[in-house]
Amino acid sequence: MYTVMFKGLITNNVAEKVFDLFDEMKIEPNQFTLSILFNACAVLNNNRATKTGKKLLAEMPENYRNNNITSTSAIDMLMKFGDVESAERI
């Protein structure tokens, strides 16, 4: 449910609300939700997005790193932040 809501908020140009809803989540994000959250961070590319995105990436379970979609979303986010070095490490 959260993943669909996040995607809808991004599509409707209210990506900032993704973080408000994420803060209310009572469950850990799965790999699909993380991909959408990374996308929201890349779209916003502000201080809150950078902080949230890097925290999510640091806490992301190792087995999610093997998922091409999740990893690609994380790389895209980092590149939009201008953090080429971290993107290359993924």
N, C-alpha and C positions, 0 to 999 in steps of 0.2 A: 504494500500500500504506500509506504513512504517513497519508494523509488518512483512510482507513477506521479505522486504529488510533486516531488522534486523536479522531475522532467517537465511537468506542466508549468511550474513556476518559472523555470528557465525559458521555456518556449514563449511564455507570456511576458517576458522581460521584467520579471520581478525576482531575479535570482537572489537578491538580498534576503528575501523571505525564506529561502531554502535554509539558511543558517539559523533563523529563528525556529523553524520547525525541527531542524536537526537537534537543536538544544533541548527540545521537548521529548525527543525520542527516548524510549525506555529500553530499547534493544540495541545490540551491537549491529553496525551496518555490515551487510554481506558484500561480496565482491561486486555485485551489480549496483548496489546503493553507493558503494565507494566510487565507482566509475562516474556516476552522476554527480556526486559531491565534488570530485576532482574537476569535472566539467564546470560546475557552478563557480568554483574557485577561479578557474581560468577565465571565465566570462567576466566576473567582477574585477579580479586582479587589483584588489585594494588591500589595505593593511589587515583587515579581518579575514579576508579570503586567503591571504598568504599565510597568516598564522594558523588558521584552521586547516588548510591544505597540507602544510608541512607537518602539523601534529598528526593528522590522519595517516599520512604516509609513514611517519615514524612508528605509529602504533599498528600499522597494517600487518595482519598475519603473514608469515613467510610464504605459506602456500598460495596466497592471493597473488604474489609476485609472478607466479608462473602462468597467470591468466593474461593472455595477450591484450584483451580489452581493458582490463584494469591497469596493467602496466603502461599501455599506450596513453590512457587518460591521464595517468600520473606524469608521464613524460611531457605531454602537451601542456599540462598545468605548469610544470616547472619551467618549461621553455617560455611560456607567456609571462612568468615571473622574472625571466631573465637569468634564471639559475641553471645555466648550461651544464656546469660541473655536476650538480646533483642529478640532472636528467641523464647525463652520460653514464653515471654509476648504475642506473636501473638497467 
